[in-house]
């Protein structure tokens, strides 16, 4: 579950340092909302933020500063309804105040702030105009989904309810800043943030799909790779990991952006293999890191906690290390020999999975474990009996052609695997 921080509209000399500490603690996105500030005041404030964290800042005013500092993006609101946007890719999010507005808004935003959901903590008398029944109906119709962020009265007591109502994240304002504005105790501020972040992390781990599809890493031209992958989200796949090892960085980003659009339209989570920077620049949902890739801690510094980070394991010791590093899921394998993976680790088989899962239970390790590596449909029941949380498939879903009969065969296979996973 995403967690977004919104600044207070007021001015405090201690605020820049507080924001630096929040970002250092892992805050993934902070909205700088200062409606009374001039461009110069906003500029001077951003300069006080450590430049390594500028890519986590979203501004609500003076949009030209987004390019000057290479910020995460801009937030559109009614104050700036007629603003001229020179770079549409910098548009990050918008503010909405009804289900009707949410239904009618354009889809290119990365997320939408919908408010107020509960009675506001920071604005006295700002009460919700959206009923719980309207929210539930909108959830059933797919209007409220993972791109909808709840704002207004959000607290640790209602985050679980917002998850059940279908929101993809929460935005904190009053519940985070109200006490700090009285005593400027940054230590308590960080503790409050971390408590809220842990709640969101627990929800996010539960949302890591049990079925992963990993694209084949063959040396394809960019459009060929996109063409071979773009149809799968519409077949019902909940999560896709994009492996694109042989293209330039620029091409990888472009392919990931195009696939991200397709995945978003089909409510499919997109994970980028190997490279956190591509995940960041393409607005993917996360990254999967192999043993020789960037350390998990470094990737978390780049991405913050709003991105999913998975890691590859071949042993119980690997799982301990990854869990201590704070991964959201673990790809454990290989189950058997697979041609889709270079430098293959030792084969685990069923006995390997049973032993490793048993040791995880002994140590109360509950990070989701996804079995991976040469898995065929007929293997899945036996693998699930070992106690893993999910399955990753690749070659077994890649048939020879794009004939409609094979498309239906793939859809049926995905349905069957999802049914098997629902039983555990």
C-alpha positions as CSV (number, residue, x, y, z in Angstrom):
1,X,0.0,0.0,0.0
2,X,1.5,3.4,-1.0
3,X,2.1,6.0,1.7
4,X,2.3,9.6,0.6
5,X,3.2,12.5,2.9
6,X,1.7,16.0,2.3
7,X,3.3,19.0,4.0
8,X,1.3,21.4,6.0
9,X,0.4,24.7,4.2
10,X,2.1,26.8,6.9
11,X,5.8,27.8,7.2
12,X,8.1,26.5,9.8
13,X,11.9,27.1,10.0
14,X,12.5,23.5,11.1
15,X,10.5,21.8,8.3
16,X,13.3,21.3,5.8
17,X,15.3,19.3,8.2
18,X,12.2,17.3,9.3
19,X,11.5,16.4,5.6
20,X,15.2,15.4,5.1
21,X,14.9,13.1,8.1
22,X,11.6,11.6,6.7
23,X,13.2,11.0,3.4
24,X,16.2,9.4,5.0
25,X,13.9,7.1,6.9
26,X,12.5,5.9,3.6
27,X,9.5,8.2,2.8
28,X,8.9,7.4,-0.9
29,X,6.8,10.5,-1.9
30,X,6.4,13.8,-0.3
31,X,4.0,16.4,-1.7
32,X,5.2,20.0,-1.2
33,X,2.0,21.9,-0.8
34,X,2.6,25.5,0.1
35,X,-0.2,27.6,-1.6
36,X,1.0,30.9,-0.2
37,X,4.6,30.5,-1.1
38,X,6.2,32.5,-4.0
39,X,8.3,30.7,-6.6
40,X,11.5,32.0,-4.8
41,X,10.4,30.6,-1.4
42,X,9.6,27.3,-2.9
43,X,12.9,27.3,-4.8
44,X,14.9,28.1,-1.7
45,X,13.1,25.4,0.3
46,X,13.8,22.7,-2.3
47,X,17.5,23.7,-2.2
48,X,17.5,22.7,1.5
49,X,16.4,19.2,0.6
50,X,19.2,16.7,0.0
51,X,19.5,16.5,-3.8
52,X,19.6,12.7,-3.7
53,X,15.9,12.9,-2.6
54,X,14.6,15.4,-5.1
55,X,13.2,12.5,-7.2
56,X,10.7,11.8,-4.3
57,X,9.3,15.4,-4.2
58,X,6.0,16.3,-5.9
59,X,5.1,20.0,-6.1
60,X,1.6,21.6,-6.0
61,X,2.6,25.0,-7.4
62,X,5.3,26.7,-9.5
63,X,5.6,23.8,-11.8
64,X,8.6,25.1,-13.7
65,X,10.7,24.1,-10.6
66,X,10.0,20.4,-11.4
67,X,12.3,20.6,-14.4
68,X,14.9,22.8,-12.6
69,X,15.4,20.3,-9.8
70,X,14.4,17.1,-11.7
71,X,11.7,16.4,-9.1
72,X,9.4,13.4,-9.1
73,X,6.6,15.4,-10.7
74,X,3.8,17.9,-10.3
75,X,0.3,17.7,-8.7
76,X,-2.6,19.3,-10.5
77,X,-5.2,21.1,-8.4
78,X,-7.9,23.6,-8.8
79,X,-5.5,26.5,-8.0
80,X,-3.6,25.7,-11.1
81,X,-6.4,24.4,-13.3
82,X,-5.2,26.5,-16.3
83,X,-1.5,26.1,-15.9
84,X,0.5,25.3,-19.0
85,X,2.3,22.1,-18.7
86,X,5.5,21.9,-20.9
87,X,6.3,18.3,-20.1
88,X,3.3,16.1,-19.7
89,X,5.5,13.3,-18.3
90,X,6.0,15.4,-15.2
91,X,2.3,15.3,-14.4
92,X,2.1,13.0,-11.4
93,X,-1.3,13.2,-9.7
94,X,-4.4,15.3,-9.2
95,X,-7.0,16.2,-6.5
96,X,-10.6,14.9,-6.7
97,X,-13.5,15.3,-4.3
98,X,-16.2,13.0,-5.5
99,X,-16.8,9.6,-7.1
100,X,-18.1,11.4,-10.2
101,X,-14.9,13.4,-10.5
102,X,-12.8,10.2,-10.1
103,X,-14.9,8.3,-12.7
104,X,-14.5,11.2,-15.2
105,X,-10.8,12.1,-14.7
106,X,-8.2,11.3,-17.3
107,X,-6.3,8.1,-16.9
108,X,-2.7,9.3,-17.5
109,X,-2.2,10.3,-13.9
110,X,-0.1,7.9,-11.8
111,X,-2.5,8.3,-8.9
112,X,-5.4,10.4,-7.7
113,X,-5.9,12.0,-4.3
114,X,-9.6,11.5,-3.3
115,X,-10.7,13.5,-0.3
116,X,-12.1,13.8,2.3
117,X,-12.7,10.2,3.2
118,X,-12.9,10.8,7.0
119,X,-13.3,14.0,9.0
120,X,-10.1,15.9,8.4
121,X,-7.5,16.2,11.2
122,X,-5.8,19.3,9.8
123,X,-9.0,21.2,8.7
124,X,-11.6,21.6,11.4
125,X,-15.1,21.1,10.0
126,X,-13.9,19.5,6.7
127,X,-16.2,16.5,6.8
128,X,-16.6,13.7,4.2
129,X,-19.1,14.2,1.4
130,X,-18.5,10.7,0.1
131,X,-20.4,7.9,1.9
132,X,-19.1,4.4,2.7
133,X,-21.7,2.9,0.4
134,X,-20.6,5.1,-2.5
135,X,-17.0,4.0,-1.9
136,X,-18.0,0.3,-1.8
137,X,-20.0,0.7,-5.0
138,X,-17.2,2.5,-6.7
139,X,-14.8,-0.3,-5.6
140,X,-17.1,-2.9,-7.1
141,X,-17.2,-1.0,-10.4
142,X,-13.4,-0.7,-10.5
143,X,-13.5,3.1,-10.1
144,X,-11.7,3.0,-6.8
145,X,-8.6,0.9,-7.4
146,X,-4.8,0.8,-6.8
147,X,-4.4,4.3,-8.4
148,X,-6.8,5.9,-5.9
149,X,-5.1,7.4,-2.7
150,X,-7.3,8.2,0.3
151,X,-6.8,11.6,1.9
152,X,-8.5,13.2,4.8
153,X,-8.6,11.9,8.4
154,X,-6.3,9.0,7.6
155,X,-4.8,7.5,10.7
156,X,-3.3,4.2,11.9
157,X,-6.8,3.2,13.1
158,X,-8.4,3.2,9.6
159,X,-5.6,2.1,7.2
160,X,-6.8,-1.5,7.3
161,X,-10.4,-0.3,6.4
162,X,-9.1,1.8,3.5
163,X,-7.3,-1.3,2.2
164,X,-10.6,-3.3,2.4
165,X,-12.3,-0.5,0.5
166,X,-10.0,-0.9,-2.4
167,X,-7.7,2.1,-2.1
168,X,-4.1,1.7,-3.4
169,X,-2.6,4.0,-0.7
170,X,-3.1,6.7,1.9
171,X,-1.9,10.3,2.1
172,X,-0.9,11.6,5.5
173,X,-1.2,15.2,6.7
174,X,-2.8,16.0,10.0
175,X,-2.1,12.6,11.6
176,X,1.6,13.0,10.9
177,X,2.2,16.8,11.4
178,X,-0.3,17.9,14.0
179,X,1.9,17.1,17.1
180,X,5.1,18.2,15.3
181,X,3.7,21.6,14.6
182,X,3.3,22.1,18.4
183,X,6.7,20.8,19.7
184,X,8.9,20.3,16.6
185,X,10.0,16.9,17.9
186,X,11.4,15.3,14.8
187,X,12.2,12.1,16.6
188,X,8.5,11.6,17.4
189,X,7.6,12.6,13.9
190,X,9.8,9.8,12.5
191,X,8.4,7.3,14.9
192,X,4.9,8.2,13.8
193,X,5.8,7.9,10.1
194,X,7.6,4.5,10.7
195,X,4.6,3.1,12.5
196,X,2.3,4.1,9.6
197,X,4.8,2.8,7.1
198,X,4.9,-0.6,8.8
199,X,1.2,-0.9,8.6
200,X,1.3,-0.1,4.9
201,X,4.2,-2.5,4.3
202,X,2.2,-5.3,5.9
203,X,-0.7,-4.7,3.6
204,X,1.7,-4.4,0.6
205,X,3.2,-7.8,1.3
206,X,-0.2,-9.3,1.4
207,X,-0.9,-7.8,-2.0
208,X,2.2,-9.3,-3.6
209,X,0.5,-11.6,-6.1
210,X,0.8,-15.3,-5.8
211,X,1.1,-15.7,-9.6
212,X,4.0,-14.0,-11.4
213,X,4.7,-14.1,-15.1
214,X,8.3,-13.5,-16.1
215,X,9.0,-12.4,-19.7
216,X,11.6,-14.4,-21.6
217,X,15.0,-12.6,-21.8
218,X,15.7,-13.5,-25.4
219,X,17.5,-11.0,-27.5
220,X,14.5,-9.3,-29.0
221,X,14.1,-5.9,-30.7
222,X,12.2,-3.5,-28.4
223,X,8.9,-3.6,-30.3
224,X,9.1,-7.4,-30.6
225,X,9.6,-7.7,-26.8
226,X,6.7,-5.3,-26.2
227,X,4.5,-7.1,-28.7
228,X,5.3,-10.5,-27.1
229,X,4.5,-9.2,-23.6
230,X,1.7,-6.7,-24.0
231,X,-1.1,-9.2,-24.5
232,X,-0.6,-11.1,-21.2
233,X,-2.1,-8.5,-18.8
234,X,-5.5,-8.7,-20.5
235,X,-5.5,-12.5,-20.0
236,X,-5.8,-12.0,-16.2
237,X,-2.2,-12.1,-15.1
238,X,-2.0,-10.2,-11.8
239,X,1.8,-9.6,-11.9
240,X,4.4,-9.4,-14.7
241,X,8.1,-9.1,-14.3
242,X,9.8,-7.5,-17.3
243,X,13.2,-8.9,-18.2
244,X,14.9,-6.9,-20.9
245,X,18.7,-7.4,-20.5
246,X,20.1,-6.7,-23.9
247,X,18.7,-3.2,-24.8
248,X,20.1,0.3,-24.1
249,X,19.0,2.1,-20.9
250,X,16.9,4.5,-22.9
251,X,15.2,1.7,-24.8
252,X,14.5,-0.2,-21.6
253,X,12.8,2.8,-20.0
254,X,10.7,3.4,-23.1
255,X,9.6,-0.3,-23.3
256,X,8.8,-0.3,-19.5
257,X,6.7,2.9,-19.8
258,X,4.6,1.5,-22.7
259,X,4.1,-1.8,-20.8
260,X,3.3,0.1,-17.6
261,X,0.4,1.8,-19.4
262,X,-1.0,-1.6,-20.6
263,X,-0.5,-3.1,-17.1
264,X,-2.3,-0.2,-15.4
265,X,-5.3,-0.6,-17.7
266,X,-5.6,-4.2,-16.7
267,X,-4.8,-3.8,-13.0
268,X,-1.6,-5.8,-13.5
269,X,1.4,-5.1,-11.2
270,X,4.6,-4.4,-13.2
271,X,8.0,-5.4,-11.7
272,X,11.2,-4.5,-13.5
273,X,14.0,-7.0,-13.4
274,X,17.5,-5.9,-12.2
275,X,17.3,-2.1,-12.4
276,X,15.7,0.2,-9.7
277,X,16.3,3.3,-11.9
278,X,14.2,1.9,-14.7
279,X,11.5,1.1,-12.3
280,X,11.6,4.6,-11.0
281,X,11.7,6.3,-14.4
282,X,8.9,4.2,-15.9
283,X,6.7,4.4,-12.8
284,X,6.5,0.7,-12.5
285,X,5.3,-0.9,-9.3
286,X,8.6,-2.4,-8.2
287,X,11.9,-4.1,-9.0
288,X,13.2,-7.7,-8.7
289,X,16.9,-8.0,-7.8
290,X,19.2,-11.0,-8.4
291,X,22.1,-12.0,-6.2
292,X,24.6,-10.0,-8.3
293,X,22.4,-6.9,-8.7
294,X,22.2,-3.8,-6.5
295,X,21.9,-4.4,-2.8
296,X,18.4,-4.3,-1.4
297,X,19.2,-1.4,1.0
298,X,20.6,0.7,-1.8
299,X,17.6,0.1,-4.0
300,X,15.3,1.1,-1.1
301,X,17.2,4.3,-0.7
302,X,16.5,5.1,-4.4
303,X,12.9,3.9,-4.4
304,X,11.6,4.4,-0.9
305,X,8.9,2.2,0.5
306,X,6.2,2.9,-2.1
307,X,7.8,0.4,-4.5
308,X,7.8,-3.4,-4.2
309,X,11.2,-4.9,-4.0
310,X,11.8,-8.6,-4.5
311,X,15.0,-10.6,-4.3
312,X,16.3,-13.9,-5.6
313,X,17.2,-16.8,-3.1
314,X,18.6,-20.2,-3.5
315,X,19.0,-21.1,0.2
316,X,17.6,-20.5,3.6
317,X,20.7,-18.2,4.3
318,X,19.7,-16.2,1.3
319,X,16.2,-15.8,2.6
320,X,17.5,-14.7,6.0
321,X,19.7,-12.0,4.4
322,X,16.9,-10.8,2.1
323,X,14.4,-10.7,5.0
324,X,16.8,-8.7,7.1
325,X,17.2,-6.3,4.1
326,X,13.5,-5.6,4.0
327,X,12.4,-7.2,0.8
328,X,8.6,-7.5,0.1
329,X,8.9,-11.0,-1.5
330,X,11.4,-13.7,-2.3
331,X,11.8,-15.6,-5.6
332,X,13.1,-19.0,-4.4
333,X,14.6,-21.4,-7.0
334,X,15.3,-22.9,-9.3
335,X,12.8,-25.7,-9.0
336,X,14.5,-27.5,-12.0
337,X,16.8,-26.6,-14.9
338,X,15.5,-23.7,-17.0
339,X,16.8,-22.2,-20.2
340,X,15.5,-18.8,-19.4
341,X,18.1,-18.2,-16.7
342,X,21.9,-17.7,-17.2
343,X,24.3,-18.8,-14.4
344,X,21.8,-21.1,-12.9
345,X,22.0,-21.8,-9.1
346,X,21.8,-25.4,-7.7
347,X,18.5,-27.1,-8.4
348,X,16.2,-27.2,-5.4
349,X,13.4,-29.6,-6.3
350,X,10.5,-30.5,-4.0
351,X,12.8,-31.6,-1.2
352,X,14.7,-28.3,-1.3
353,X,11.5,-26.3,-1.0
354,X,10.2,-28.4,1.9
355,X,13.4,-28.0,3.9
356,X,13.8,-24.3,3.3
357,X,10.1,-23.5,4.0
358,X,10.2,-25.6,7.2
359,X,13.3,-23.6,8.4
360,X,11.5,-20.3,7.6
361,X,8.5,-21.4,9.8
362,X,10.9,-22.3,12.7
363,X,12.4,-18.8,12.5
364,X,8.9,-17.1,12.1
365,X,10.0,-15.7,8.7
366,X,6.7,-14.6,6.9
367,X,8.1,-12.9,3.8
368,X,6.1,-14.3,0.8
369,X,8.1,-17.0,-1.0
370,X,7.5,-17.4,-4.7
371,X,8.7,-20.7,-6.3
372,X,10.5,-20.1,-9.6
373,X,12.5,-21.9,-12.3
374,X,11.4,-24.3,-14.9
375,X,7.9,-24.8,-13.3
376,X,5.3,-26.6,-15.5
377,X,1.6,-26.6,-14.8
378,X,1.6,-30.2,-13.6
379,X,4.3,-29.3,-11.0
380,X,2.2,-26.7,-9.3
381,X,0.1,-28.8,-6.9
382,X,3.2,-30.6,-5.5
383,X,5.1,-27.3,-5.1
384,X,2.3,-25.7,-3.3
385,X,2.2,-28.6,-0.9
386,X,5.7,-27.6,0.2
387,X,4.3,-24.4,1.7
388,X,5.4,-21.7,-0.7
389,X,3.2,-18.7,-1.1
390,X,3.1,-18.5,-4.9
391,X,4.4,-19.6,-8.3
392,X,6.4,-17.8,-11.0
393,X,6.0,-19.1,-14.6
394,X,7.7,-18.2,-17.9
395,X,8.3,-20.8,-20.6
396,X,5.2,-22.8,-19.6
397,X,3.0,-19.9,-20.7
398,X,4.9,-19.0,-23.8
399,X,3.4,-21.0,-26.7
400,X,4.6,-21.0,-30.3
401,X,2.3,-18.6,-31.9
402,X,-0.4,-15.9,-31.3
403,X,-3.3,-17.9,-32.7
404,X,-6.6,-17.2,-31.0
405,X,-6.8,-20.9,-29.9
406,X,-3.5,-20.5,-28.1
407,X,-4.6,-17.3,-26.5
408,X,-7.6,-19.1,-25.0
409,X,-5.3,-21.9,-23.9
410,X,-3.2,-19.4,-22.0
411,X,-6.2,-17.8,-20.4
412,X,-7.5,-21.2,-19.3
413,X,-4.0,-22.0,-17.8
414,X,-3.9,-18.7,-15.9
415,X,-7.4,-19.4,-14.5
416,X,-6.4,-22.9,-13.4
417,X,-3.2,-21.7,-11.7
418,X,-5.1,-18.9,-9.9
419,X,-7.7,-21.4,-8.7
420,X,-5.0,-23.6,-7.3
421,X,-3.4,-20.7,-5.6
422,X,-6.7,-19.6,-4.0
423,X,-6.8,-23.0,-2.1
424,X,-3.7,-22.3,-0.1
